[in-house]
């Protein structure tokens, strides 16, 4: 799955679900957890997503206040 397609798939999932862990996203997309985790961190750095630590898990959600588009 090309990079842009994976990013769109992640965004689409998070539009339908308020928040998800990287494990939830990986299962729904049938992708490797490590790969998905890397994309989520990159998307968070880019400003597309935000994350919050909940117990032992980190949940991701769409960033409503996206940073300046790069």
CHARMM internal coordinates of N, CA and C (Angstrom, degrees):
IC EDIT
DIST 1 N 1 CA 1.4611
DIST 1 CA 1 C 1.5332
ANGL 1 N 1 CA 1 C 107.75
DIST 1 C 2 N 1.3254
ANGL 1 CA 1 C 2 N 117.36
DIHE 1 N 1 CA 1 C 2 N 121.55
DIST 2 N 2 CA 1.4666
ANGL 1 C 2 N 2 CA 120.32
DIHE 1 CA 1 C 2 N 2 CA 179.40
DIST 2 CA 2 C 1.5393
ANGL 2 N 2 CA 2 C 111.55
DIHE 1 C 2 N 2 CA 2 C -61.62
DIST 2 C 3 N 1.3278
ANGL 2 CA 2 C 3 N 114.75
DIHE 2 N 2 CA 2 C 3 N 157.94
DIST 3 N 3 CA 1.4609
ANGL 2 C 3 N 3 CA 121.73
DIHE 2 CA 2 C 3 N 3 CA -176.28
DIST 3 CA 3 C 1.5174
ANGL 3 N 3 CA 3 C 113.06
DIHE 2 C 3 N 3 CA 3 C -53.96
DIST 3 C 4 N 1.3217
ANGL 3 CA 3 C 4 N 118.40
DIHE 3 N 3 CA 3 C 4 N -50.65
DIST 4 N 4 CA 1.4649
ANGL 3 C 4 N 4 CA 121.26
DIHE 3 CA 3 C 4 N 4 CA -177.58
DIST 4 CA 4 C 1.5284
ANGL 4 N 4 CA 4 C 111.27
DIHE 3 C 4 N 4 CA 4 C -62.70
DIST 4 C 5 N 1.3141
ANGL 4 CA 4 C 5 N 116.33
DIHE 4 N 4 CA 4 C 5 N -36.20
DIST 5 N 5 CA 1.4564
ANGL 4 C 5 N 5 CA 120.47
DIHE 4 CA 4 C 5 N 5 CA -179.52
DIST 5 CA 5 C 1.5351
ANGL 5 N 5 CA 5 C 110.42
DIHE 4 C 5 N 5 CA 5 C -68.02
DIST 5 C 6 N 1.3291
ANGL 5 CA 5 C 6 N 116.69
DIHE 5 N 5 CA 5 C 6 N -40.35
DIST 6 N 6 CA 1.4621
ANGL 5 C 6 N 6 CA 120.40
DIHE 5 CA 5 C 6 N 6 CA 178.54
DIST 6 CA 6 C 1.5245
ANGL 6 N 6 CA 6 C 110.13
DIHE 5 C 6 N 6 CA 6 C -66.38
DIST 6 C 7 N 1.3314
ANGL 6 CA 6 C 7 N 117.32
DIHE 6 N 6 CA 6 C 7 N -42.23
DIST 7 N 7 CA 1.4687
ANGL 6 C 7 N 7 CA 120.49
DIHE 6 CA 6 C 7 N 7 CA 177.92
DIST 7 CA 7 C 1.5272
ANGL 7 N 7 CA 7 C 110.92
DIHE 6 C 7 N 7 CA 7 C -60.40
DIST 7 C 8 N 1.3319
ANGL 7 CA 7 C 8 N 116.60
DIHE 7 N 7 CA 7 C 8 N -43.79
DIST 8 N 8 CA 1.4700
ANGL 7 C 8 N 8 CA 120.25
DIHE 7 CA 7 C 8 N 8 CA 179.29
DIST 8 CA 8 C 1.5221
ANGL 8 N 8 CA 8 C 111.09
DIHE 7 C 8 N 8 CA 8 C -65.11
DIST 8 C 9 N 1.3271
ANGL 8 CA 8 C 9 N 116.57
DIHE 8 N 8 CA 8 C 9 N -38.55
DIST 9 N 9 CA 1.4696
ANGL 8 C 9 N 9 CA 120.49
DIHE 8 CA 8 C 9 N 9 CA 179.20
DIST 9 CA 9 C 1.5276
ANGL 9 N 9 CA 9 C 110.82
DIHE 8 C 9 N 9 CA 9 C -64.78
DIST 9 C 10 N 1.3301
ANGL 9 CA 9 C 10 N 116.40
DIHE 9 N 9 CA 9 C 10 N -41.43
DIST 10 N 10 CA 1.4676
ANGL 9 C 10 N 10 CA 120.63
DIHE 9 CA 9 C 10 N 10 CA 178.24
DIST 10 CA 10 C 1.5198
ANGL 10 N 10 CA 10 C 110.19
DIHE 9 C 10 N 10 CA 10 C -64.43
DIST 10 C 11 N 1.3331
ANGL 10 CA 10 C 11 N 116.64
DIHE 10 N 10 CA 10 C 11 N -46.08
DIST 11 N 11 CA 1.4691
ANGL 10 C 11 N 11 CA 120.07
DIHE 10 CA 10 C 11 N 11 CA 179.10
DIST 11 CA 11 C 1.5260
ANGL 11 N 11 CA 11 C 110.98
DIHE 10 C 11 N 11 CA 11 C -61.20
DIST 11 C 12 N 1.3125
ANGL 11 CA 11 C 12 N 116.89
DIHE 11 N 11 CA 11 C 12 N -41.60
DIST 12 N 12 CA 1.4614
ANGL 11 C 12 N 12 CA 121.55
DIHE 11 CA 11 C 12 N 12 CA 179.95
DIST 12 CA 12 C 1.5308
ANGL 12 N 12 CA 12 C 110.85
DIHE 11 C 12 N 12 CA 12 C -62.11
DIST 12 C 13 N 1.3259
ANGL 12 CA 12 C 13 N 116.67
DIHE 12 N 12 CA 12 C 13 N -43.29
DIST 13 N 13 CA 1.4659
ANGL 12 C 13 N 13 CA 120.58
DIHE 12 CA 12 C 13 N 13 CA 177.84
DIST 13 CA 13 C 1.5260
ANGL 13 N 13 CA 13 C 111.14
DIHE 12 C 13 N 13 CA 13 C -61.33
DIST 13 C 14 N 1.3223
ANGL 13 CA 13 C 14 N 116.29
DIHE 13 N 13 CA 13 C 14 N -42.22
DIST 14 N 14 CA 1.4570
ANGL 13 C 14 N 14 CA 120.14
DIHE 13 CA 13 C 14 N 14 CA -177.71
DIST 14 CA 14 C 1.5317
ANGL 14 N 14 CA 14 C 112.34
DIHE 13 C 14 N 14 CA 14 C -75.24
DIST 14 C 15 N 1.3184
ANGL 14 CA 14 C 15 N 117.64
DIHE 14 N 14 CA 14 C 15 N -19.41
DIST 15 N 15 CA 1.4627
ANGL 14 C 15 N 15 CA 119.92
DIHE 14 CA 14 C 15 N 15 CA 172.79
DIST 15 CA 15 C 1.5232
ANGL 15 N 15 CA 15 C 110.18
DIHE 14 C 15 N 15 CA 15 C -72.60
DIST 15 C 16 N 1.3315
ANGL 15 CA 15 C 16 N 116.22
DIHE 15 N 15 CA 15 C 16 N -33.62
DIST 16 N 16 CA 1.4601
ANGL 15 C 16 N 16 CA 121.64
DIHE 15 CA 15 C 16 N 16 CA -178.87
DIST 16 CA 16 C 1.5275
ANGL 16 N 16 CA 16 C 112.45
DIHE 15 C 16 N 16 CA 16 C -83.50
DIST 16 C 17 N 1.3401
ANGL 16 CA 16 C 17 N 116.35
DIHE 16 N 16 CA 16 C 17 N -27.41
DIST 17 N 17 CA 1.4633
ANGL 16 C 17 N 17 CA 123.03
DIHE 16 CA 16 C 17 N 17 CA -179.13
DIST 17 CA 17 C 1.5178
ANGL 17 N 17 CA 17 C 107.78
DIHE 16 C 17 N 17 CA 17 C -122.35
DIST 17 C 18 N 1.2881
ANGL 17 CA 17 C 18 N 118.31
DIHE 17 N 17 CA 17 C 18 N 131.50
DIST 18 N 18 CA 1.4639
ANGL 17 C 18 N 18 CA 121.86
DIHE 17 CA 17 C 18 N 18 CA -177.06
DIST 18 CA 18 C 1.5240
ANGL 18 N 18 CA 18 C 112.62
DIHE 17 C 18 N 18 CA 18 C -55.14
DIST 18 C 19 N 1.3187
ANGL 18 CA 18 C 19 N 116.11
DIHE 18 N 18 CA 18 C 19 N -43.67
DIST 19 N 19 CA 1.4587
ANGL 18 C 19 N 19 CA 121.19
DIHE 18 CA 18 C 19 N 19 CA -179.98
DIST 19 CA 19 C 1.5150
ANGL 19 N 19 CA 19 C 109.61
DIHE 18 C 19 N 19 CA 19 C -155.72
DIST 19 C 20 N 1.3157
ANGL 19 CA 19 C 20 N 116.04
DIHE 19 N 19 CA 19 C 20 N 151.68
DIST 20 N 20 CA 1.4651
ANGL 19 C 20 N 20 CA 122.18
DIHE 19 CA 19 C 20 N 20 CA 179.41
DIST 20 CA 20 C 1.5249
ANGL 20 N 20 CA 20 C 109.33
DIHE 19 C 20 N 20 CA 20 C -147.81
DIST 20 C 21 N 1.3277
ANGL 20 CA 20 C 21 N 116.22
DIHE 20 N 20 CA 20 C 21 N 154.08
DIST 21 N 21 CA 1.4592
ANGL 20 C 21 N 21 CA 120.73
DIHE 20 CA 20 C 21 N 21 CA 172.72
DIST 21 CA 21 C 1.5249
ANGL 21 N 21 CA 21 C 108.53
DIHE 20 C 21 N 21 CA 21 C -85.86
DIST 21 C 22 N 1.3344
ANGL 21 CA 21 C 22 N 116.20
DIHE 21 N 21 CA 21 C 22 N 167.71
DIST 22 N 22 CA 1.4676
ANGL 21 C 22 N 22 CA 118.63
DIHE 21 CA 21 C 22 N 22 CA 178.85
DIST 22 CA 22 C 1.5263
ANGL 22 N 22 CA 22 C 110.56
DIHE 21 C 22 N 22 CA 22 C -64.63
DIST 22 C 23 N 1.3258
ANGL 22 CA 22 C 23 N 117.24
DIHE 22 N 22 CA 22 C 23 N -30.16
DIST 23 N 23 CA 1.4691
ANGL 22 C 23 N 23 CA 120.86
DIHE 22 CA 22 C 23 N 23 CA 178.21
DIST 23 CA 23 C 1.5266
ANGL 23 N 23 CA 23 C 110.12
DIHE 22 C 23 N 23 CA 23 C -66.71
DIST 23 C 24 N 1.3414
ANGL 23 CA 23 C 24 N 116.87
DIHE 23 N 23 CA 23 C 24 N -44.54
DIST 24 N 24 CA 1.4677
ANGL 23 C 24 N 24 CA 120.88
DIHE 23 CA 23 C 24 N 24 CA 178.15
DIST 24 CA 24 C 1.5277
ANGL 24 N 24 CA 24 C 110.88
DIHE 23 C 24 N 24 CA 24 C -59.59
DIST 24 C 25 N 1.3233
ANGL 24 CA 24 C 25 N 115.54
DIHE 24 N 24 CA 24 C 25 N -45.36
DIST 25 N 25 CA 1.4739
ANGL 24 C 25 N 25 CA 120.46
DIHE 24 CA 24 C 25 N 25 CA -178.46
DIST 25 CA 25 C 1.5216
ANGL 25 N 25 CA 25 C 110.14
DIHE 24 C 25 N 25 CA 25 C -64.87
DIST 25 C 26 N 1.3311
ANGL 25 CA 25 C 26 N 117.15
DIHE 25 N 25 CA 25 C 26 N -44.57
DIST 26 N 26 CA 1.4657
ANGL 25 C 26 N 26 CA 121.00
DIHE 25 CA 25 C 26 N 26 CA -179.78
DIST 26 CA 26 C 1.5321
ANGL 26 N 26 CA 26 C 110.82
DIHE 25 C 26 N 26 CA 26 C -60.78
DIST 26 C 27 N 1.3265
ANGL 26 CA 26 C 27 N 117.26
DIHE 26 N 26 CA 26 C 27 N -41.85
DIST 27 N 27 CA 1.4708
ANGL 26 C 27 N 27 CA 120.58
DIHE 26 CA 26 C 27 N 27 CA 179.48
DIST 27 CA 27 C 1.5167
ANGL 27 N 27 CA 27 C 111.15
DIHE 26 C 27 N 27 CA 27 C -64.89
DIST 27 C 28 N 1.3344
ANGL 27 CA 27 C 28 N 116.64
DIHE 27 N 27 CA 27 C 28 N -44.72
DIST 28 N 28 CA 1.4651
ANGL 27 C 28 N 28 CA 120.07
DIHE 27 CA 27 C 28 N 28 CA -177.93
DIST 28 CA 28 C 1.5293
ANGL 28 N 28 CA 28 C 112.10
DIHE 27 C 28 N 28 CA 28 C -66.64
DIST 28 C 29 N 1.3408
ANGL 28 CA 28 C 29 N 116.58
DIHE 28 N 28 CA 28 C 29 N -34.13
DIST 29 N 29 CA 1.4643
ANGL 28 C 29 N 29 CA 120.53
DIHE 28 CA 28 C 29 N 29 CA -179.77
DIST 29 CA 29 C 1.5238
ANGL 29 N 29 CA 29 C 112.51
DIHE 28 C 29 N 29 CA 29 C -92.20
DIST 29 C 30 N 1.3491
ANGL 29 CA 29 C 30 N 116.71
DIHE 29 N 29 CA 29 C 30 N -5.53
DIST 30 N 30 CA 1.4612
ANGL 29 C 30 N 30 CA 122.00
DIHE 29 CA 29 C 30 N 30 CA -177.82
DIST 30 CA 30 C 1.5280
ANGL 30 N 30 CA 30 C 111.45
DIHE 29 C 30 N 30 CA 30 C 55.79
DIST 30 C 31 N 1.3385
ANGL 30 CA 30 C 31 N 114.23
DIHE 30 N 30 CA 30 C 31 N 48.59
DIST 31 N 31 CA 1.4622
ANGL 30 C 31 N 31 CA 122.15
DIHE 30 CA 30 C 31 N 31 CA 179.83
DIST 31 CA 31 C 1.5271
ANGL 31 N 31 CA 31 C 109.61
DIHE 30 C 31 N 31 CA 31 C -123.97
DIST 31 C 32 N 1.3099
ANGL 31 CA 31 C 32 N 116.07
DIHE 31 N 31 CA 31 C 32 N 163.39
DIST 32 N 32 CA 1.4510
ANGL 31 C 32 N 32 CA 123.27
DIHE 31 CA 31 C 32 N 32 CA 178.12
DIST 32 CA 32 C 1.5308
ANGL 32 N 32 CA 32 C 110.82
DIHE 31 C 32 N 32 CA 32 C -64.97
DIST 32 C 33 N 1.3461
ANGL 32 CA 32 C 33 N 116.65
DIHE 32 N 32 CA 32 C 33 N 134.46
DIST 33 N 33 CA 1.4744
ANGL 32 C 33 N 33 CA 121.16
DIHE 32 CA 32 C 33 N 33 CA -177.44
DIST 33 CA 33 C 1.5267
ANGL 33 N 33 CA 33 C 112.03
DIHE 32 C 33 N 33 CA 33 C -60.26
DIST 33 C 34 N 1.3248
ANGL 33 CA 33 C 34 N 117.44
DIHE 33 N 33 CA 33 C 34 N -40.01
DIST 34 N 34 CA 1.4674
ANGL 33 C 34 N 34 CA 120.66
DIHE 33 CA 33 C 34 N 34 CA -178.66
DIST 34 CA 34 C 1.5275
ANGL 34 N 34 CA 34 C 110.87
DIHE 33 C 34 N 34 CA 34 C -64.63
DIST 34 C 35 N 1.3177
ANGL 34 CA 34 C 35 N 116.36
DIHE 34 N 34 CA 34 C 35 N -42.53
DIST 35 N 35 CA 1.4680
ANGL 34 C 35 N 35 CA 120.45
DIHE 34 CA 34 C 35 N 35 CA 179.43
DIST 35 CA 35 C 1.5286
ANGL 35 N 35 CA 35 C 110.65
DIHE 34 C 35 N 35 CA 35 C -63.79
DIST 35 C 36 N 1.3247
ANGL 35 CA 35 C 36 N 116.59
DIHE 35 N 35 CA 35 C 36 N -46.63
DIST 36 N 36 CA 1.4640
ANGL 35 C 36 N 36 CA 121.50
DIHE 35 CA 35 C 36 N 36 CA 179.83
DIST 36 CA 36 C 1.5281
ANGL 36 N 36 CA 36 C 109.94
DIHE 35 C 36 N 36 CA 36 C -62.31
DIST 36 C 37 N 1.3180
ANGL 36 CA 36 C 37 N 117.19
DIHE 36 N 36 CA 36 C 37 N -42.67
DIST 37 N 37 CA 1.4587
ANGL 36 C 37 N 37 CA 121.44
DIHE 36 CA 36 C 37 N 37 CA 179.84
DIST 37 CA 37 C 1.5271
ANGL 37 N 37 CA 37 C 110.66
DIHE 36 C 37 N 37 CA 37 C -59.60
DIST 37 C 38 N 1.3188
ANGL 37 CA 37 C 38 N 116.74
DIHE 37 N 37 CA 37 C 38 N -42.31
DIST 38 N 38 CA 1.4643
ANGL 37 C 38 N 38 CA 121.03
DIHE 37 CA 37 C 38 N 38 CA 177.88
DIST 38 CA 38 C 1.5205
ANGL 38 N 38 CA 38 C 112.10
DIHE 37 C 38 N 38 CA 38 C -62.48
DIST 38 C 39 N 1.3248
ANGL 38 CA 38 C 39 N 116.62
DIHE 38 N 38 CA 38 C 39 N -43.18
DIST 39 N 39 CA 1.4618
ANGL 38 C 39 N 39 CA 120.69
DIHE 38 CA 38 C 39 N 39 CA 178.51
DIST 39 CA 39 C 1.5248
ANGL 39 N 39 CA 39 C 110.85
DIHE 38 C 39 N 39 CA 39 C -64.90
DIST 39 C 40 N 1.3420
ANGL 39 CA 39 C 40 N 116.86
DIHE 39 N 39 CA 39 C 40 N -40.62
DIST 40 N 40 CA 1.4579
ANGL 39 C 40 N 40 CA 120.35
DIHE 39 CA 39 C 40 N 40 CA 179.83
DIST 40 CA 40 C 1.5259
ANGL 40 N 40 CA 40 C 110.96
DIHE 39 C 40 N 40 CA 40 C -62.83
DIST 40 C 41 N 1.3201
ANGL 40 CA 40 C 41 N 117.02
DIHE 40 N 40 CA 40 C 41 N -42.97
DIST 41 N 41 CA 1.4694
ANGL 40 C 41 N 41 CA 120.32
DIHE 40 CA 40 C 41 N 41 CA 178.87
DIST 41 CA 41 C 1.5284
ANGL 41 N 41 CA 41 C 110.49
DIHE 40 C 41 N 41 CA 41 C -64.04
DIST 41 C 42 N 1.3206
ANGL 41 CA 41 C 42 N 116.58
DIHE 41 N 41 CA 41 C 42 N -41.98
DIST 42 N 42 CA 1.4664
ANGL 41 C 42 N 42 CA 120.30
DIHE 41 CA 41 C 42 N 42 CA 178.59
DIST 42 CA 42 C 1.5246
ANGL 42 N 42 CA 42 C 110.73
DIHE 41 C 42 N 42 CA 42 C -64.24
DIST 42 C 43 N 1.3315
ANGL 42 CA 42 C 43 N 116.79
DIHE 42 N 42 CA 42 C 43 N -42.41
DIST 43 N 43 CA 1.4624
ANGL 42 C 43 N 43 CA 120.44
DIHE 42 CA 42 C 43 N 43 CA 179.02
DIST 43 CA 43 C 1.5263
ANGL 43 N 43 CA 43 C 111.19
DIHE 42 C 43 N 43 CA 43 C -65.86
DIST 43 C 44 N 1.3293
ANGL 43 CA 43 C 44 N 116.53
DIHE 43 N 43 CA 43 C 44 N -34.36
DIST 44 N 44 CA 1.4710
ANGL 43 C 44 N 44 CA 120.29
DIHE 43 CA 43 C 44 N 44 CA 176.69
DIST 44 CA 44 C 1.5335
ANGL 44 N 44 CA 44 C 109.42
DIHE 43 C 44 N 44 CA 44 C -68.44
DIST 44 C 45 N 1.3255
ANGL 44 CA 44 C 45 N 117.28
DIHE 44 N 44 CA 44 C 45 N -42.31
DIST 45 N 45 CA 1.4695
ANGL 44 C 45 N 45 CA 120.89
DIHE 44 CA 44 C 45 N 45 CA 177.28
DIST 45 CA 45 C 1.5253
ANGL 45 N 45 CA 45 C 111.32
DIHE 44 C 45 N 45 CA 45 C -62.16
DIST 45 C 46 N 1.3162
ANGL 45 CA 45 C 46 N 115.64
DIHE 45 N 45 CA 45 C 46 N -36.80
DIST 46 N 46 CA 1.4676
ANGL 45 C 46 N 46 CA 121.42
DIHE 45 CA 45 C 46 N 46 CA -179.43
DIST 46 CA 46 C 1.5343
ANGL 46 N 46 CA 46 C 111.43
DIHE 45 C 46 N 46 CA 46 C -73.83
DIST 46 C 47 N 1.3281
ANGL 46 CA 46 C 47 N 116.42
DIHE 46 N 46 CA 46 C 47 N -21.40
DIST 47 N 47 CA 1.4560
ANGL 46 C 47 N 47 CA 120.36
DIHE 46 CA 46 C 47 N 47 CA 177.89
DIST 47 CA 47 C 1.5115
ANGL 47 N 47 CA 47 C 114.85
DIHE 46 C 47 N 47 CA 47 C 103.33
DIST 47 C 48 N 1.3359
ANGL 47 CA 47 C 48 N 117.08
DIHE 47 N 47 CA 47 C 48 N 3.18
DIST 48 N 48 CA 1.4659
ANGL 47 C 48 N 48 CA 120.54
DIHE 47 CA 47 C 48 N 48 CA 179.12
DIST 48 CA 48 C 1.5280
ANGL 48 N 48 CA 48 C 111.67
DIHE 47 C 48 N 48 CA 48 C -73.94
DIST 48 C 49 N 1.3313
ANGL 48 CA 48 C 49 N 116.04
DIHE 48 N 48 CA 48 C 49 N -33.93
DIST 49 N 49 CA 1.4598
ANGL 48 C 49 N 49 CA 121.87
DIHE 48 CA 48 C 49 N 49 CA -175.77
DIST 49 CA 49 C 1.5211
ANGL 49 N 49 CA 49 C 110.72
DIHE 48 C 49 N 49 CA 49 C -125.79
DIST 49 C 50 N 1.3189
ANGL 49 CA 49 C 50 N 114.32
DIHE 49 N 49 CA 49 C 50 N 160.83
DIST 50 N 50 CA 1.4543
ANGL 49 C 50 N 50 CA 121.63
DIHE 49 CA 49 C 50 N 50 CA 169.61
DIST 50 CA 50 C 1.5198
ANGL 50 N 50 CA 50 C 106.02
DIHE 49 C 50 N 50 CA 50 C -124.42
DIST 50 C 51 N 1.3216
ANGL 50 CA 50 C 51 N 115.96
DIHE 50 N 50 CA 50 C 51 N 161.06
DIST 51 N 51 CA 1.4577
ANGL 50 C 51 N 51 CA 119.60
DIHE 50 CA 50 C 51 N 51 CA 178.75
DIST 51 CA 51 C 1.5171
ANGL 51 N 51 CA 51 C 109.36
DIHE 50 C 51 N 51 CA 51 C -137.56
DIST 51 C 52 N 1.3185
ANGL 51 CA 51 C 52 N 114.03
DIHE 51 N 51 CA 51 C 52 N 159.68
DIST 52 N 52 CA 1.4553
ANGL 51 C 52 N 52 CA 120.35
DIHE 51 CA 51 C 52 N 52 CA 179.44
DIST 52 CA 52 C 1.5199
ANGL 52 N 52 CA 52 C 107.57
DIHE 51 C 52 N 52 CA 52 C -146.74
DIST 52 C 53 N 1.3192
ANGL 52 CA 52 C 53 N 116.10
DIHE 52 N 52 CA 52 C 53 N 137.38
DIST 53 N 53 CA 1.4615
ANGL 52 C 53 N 53 CA 121.61
DIHE 52 CA 52 C 53 N 53 CA 178.15
DIST 53 CA 53 C 1.5289
ANGL 53 N 53 CA 53 C 108.45
DIHE 52 C 53 N 53 CA 53 C -79.64
DIST 53 C 54 N 1.3201
ANGL 53 CA 53 C 54 N 116.24
DIHE 53 N 53 CA 53 C 54 N 124.49
DIST 54 N 54 CA 1.4638
ANGL 53 C 54 N 54 CA 122.32
DIHE 53 CA 53 C 54 N 54 CA 178.25
DIST 54 CA 54 C 1.5213
ANGL 54 N 54 CA 54 C 106.49
DIHE 53 C 54 N 54 CA 54 C -127.93
DIST 54 C 55 N 1.3205
ANGL 54 CA 54 C 55 N 116.30
DIHE 54 N 54 CA 54 C 55 N 104.56
DIST 55 N 55 CA 1.4626
ANGL 54 C 55 N 55 CA 120.14
DIHE 54 CA 54 C 55 N 55 CA -175.46
DIST 55 CA 55 C 1.5129
ANGL 55 N 55 CA 55 C 109.15
DIHE 54 C 55 N 55 CA 55 C 64.34
DIST 55 C 56 N 1.3254
ANGL 55 CA 55 C 56 N 116.68
DIHE 55 N 55 CA 55 C 56 N -128.08
DIST 56 N 56 CA 1.4652
ANGL 55 C 56 N 56 CA 121.09
DIHE 55 CA 55 C 56 N 56 CA 178.51
DIST 56 CA 56 C 1.5221
ANGL 56 N 56 CA 56 C 112.43
DIHE 55 C 56 N 56 CA 56 C -89.66
DIST 56 C 57 N 1.3123
ANGL 56 CA 56 C 57 N 117.09
DIHE 56 N 56 CA 56 C 57 N -3.90
DIST 57 N 57 CA 1.4627
ANGL 56 C 57 N 57 CA 121.57
DIHE 56 CA 56 C 57 N 57 CA -176.08
DIST 57 CA 57 C 1.5175
ANGL 57 N 57 CA 57 C 111.60
DIHE 56 C 57 N 57 CA 57 C -106.32
DIST 57 C 58 N 1.3096
ANGL 57 CA 57 C 58 N 114.59
DIHE 57 N 57 CA 57 C 58 N 158.94
DIST 58 N 58 CA 1.4565
ANGL 57 C 58 N 58 CA 121.30
DIHE 57 CA 57 C 58 N 58 CA 173.06
DIST 58 CA 58 C 1.5243
ANGL 58 N 58 CA 58 C 106.00
DIHE 57 C 58 N 58 CA 58 C -114.73
DIST 58 C 59 N 1.3308
ANGL 58 CA 58 C 59 N 116.57
DIHE 58 N 58 CA 58 C 59 N 125.72
DIST 59 N 59 CA 1.4548
ANGL 58 C 59 N 59 CA 119.55
DIHE 58 CA 58 C 59 N 59 CA 178.46
DIST 59 CA 59 C 1.5224
ANGL 59 N 59 CA 59 C 109.35
DIHE 58 C 59 N 59 CA 59 C -104.44
DIST 59 C 60 N 1.3092
ANGL 59 CA 59 C 60 N 115.16
DIHE 59 N 59 CA 59 C 60 N 145.53
DIST 60 N 60 CA 1.4624
ANGL 59 C 60 N 60 CA 122.31
DIHE 59 CA 59 C 60 N 60 CA -178.54
DIST 60 CA 60 C 1.5167
ANGL 60 N 60 CA 60 C 109.72
DIHE 59 C 60 N 60 CA 60 C -113.51
DIST 60 C 61 N 1.3047
ANGL 60 CA 60 C 61 N 116.12
DIHE 60 N 60 CA 60 C 61 N 145.57
DIST 61 N 61 CA 1.4587
ANGL 60 C 61 N 61 CA 121.92
DIHE 60 CA 60 C 61 N 61 CA 177.43
DIST 61 CA 61 C 1.5180
ANGL 61 N 61 CA 61 C 108.05
DIHE 60 C 61 N 61 CA 61 C -149.54
DIST 61 C 62 N 1.3391
ANGL 61 CA 61 C 62 N 115.27
DIHE 61 N 61 CA 61 C 62 N 159.22
DIST 62 N 62 CA 1.4569
ANGL 61 C 62 N 62 CA 120.19
DIHE 61 CA 61 C 62 N 62 CA -179.10
DIST 62 CA 62 C 1.5192
ANGL 62 N 62 CA 62 C 110.26
DIHE 61 C 62 N 62 CA 62 C -65.32
DIST 62 C 63 N 1.3163
ANGL 62 CA 62 C 63 N 115.61
DIHE 62 N 62 CA 62 C 63 N 138.97
DIST 63 N 63 CA 1.4520
ANGL 62 C 63 N 63 CA 121.63
DIHE 62 CA 62 C 63 N 63 CA 178.99
DIST 63 CA 63 C 1.5239
ANGL 63 N 63 CA 63 C 108.37
DIHE 62 C 63 N 63 CA 63 C -84.96
DIST 63 C 64 N 1.3038
ANGL 63 CA 63 C 64 N 116.37
DIHE 63 N 63 CA 63 C 64 N 114.00
DIST 64 N 64 CA 1.4697
ANGL 63 C 64 N 64 CA 120.84
DIHE 63 CA 63 C 64 N 64 CA -179.44
DIST 64 CA 64 C 1.5339
ANGL 64 N 64 CA 64 C 111.49
DIHE 63 C 64 N 64 CA 64 C -71.96
DIST 64 C 65 N 1.3251
ANGL 64 CA 64 C 65 N 116.60
DIHE 64 N 64 CA 64 C 65 N -27.94
DIST 65 N 65 CA 1.4766
ANGL 64 C 65 N 65 CA 122.08
DIHE 64 CA 64 C 65 N 65 CA -179.60
DIST 65 CA 65 C 1.5169
ANGL 65 N 65 CA 65 C 109.43
DIHE 64 C 65 N 65 CA 65 C -107.59
DIST 65 C 66 N 1.3345
ANGL 65 CA 65 C 66 N 116.30
DIHE 65 N 65 CA 65 C 66 N 64.45
DIST 66 N 66 CA 1.4673
ANGL 65 C 66 N 66 CA 120.82
DIHE 65 CA 65 C 66 N 66 CA -176.76
DIST 66 CA 66 C 1.5175
ANGL 66 N 66 CA 66 C 110.73
DIHE 65 C 66 N 66 CA 66 C -58.30
DIST 66 C 67 N 1.3394
ANGL 66 CA 66 C 67 N 114.03
DIHE 66 N 66 CA 66 C 67 N 138.48
DIST 67 N 67 CA 1.4533
ANGL 66 C 67 N 67 CA 120.64
DIHE 66 CA 66 C 67 N 67 CA 177.97
DIST 67 CA 67 C 1.5221
ANGL 67 N 67 CA 67 C 109.75
DIHE 66 C 67 N 67 CA 67 C -66.49
DIST 67 C 68 N 1.3131
ANGL 67 CA 67 C 68 N 116.90
DIHE 67 N 67 CA 67 C 68 N 174.72
DIST 68 N 68 CA 1.4629
ANGL 67 C 68 N 68 CA 121.90
DIHE 67 CA 67 C 68 N 68 CA -179.95
DIST 68 CA 68 C 1.5160
ANGL 68 N 68 CA 68 C 110.19
DIHE 67 C 68 N 68 CA 68 C -54.95
DIST 68 C 69 N 1.3106
ANGL 68 CA 68 C 69 N 116.61
DIHE 68 N 68 CA 68 C 69 N 133.94
DIST 69 N 69 CA 1.4616
ANGL 68 C 69 N 69 CA 123.55
DIHE 68 CA 68 C 69 N 69 CA -179.06
DIST 69 CA 69 C 1.5211
ANGL 69 N 69 CA 69 C 110.13
DIHE 68 C 69 N 69 CA 69 C -66.52
DIST 69 C 70 N 1.3353
ANGL 69 CA 69 C 70 N 117.27
DIHE 69 N 69 CA 69 C 70 N 126.32
DIST 70 N 70 CA 1.4726
ANGL 69 C 70 N 70 CA 121.58
DIHE 69 CA 69 C 70 N 70 CA -178.28
DIST 70 CA 70 C 1.4952
ANGL 70 N 70 CA 70 C 110.95
DIHE 69 C 70 N 70 CA 70 C -98.24
END
COOR INIT
IC SEED 1 N 1 CA 1 C
IC BUILD
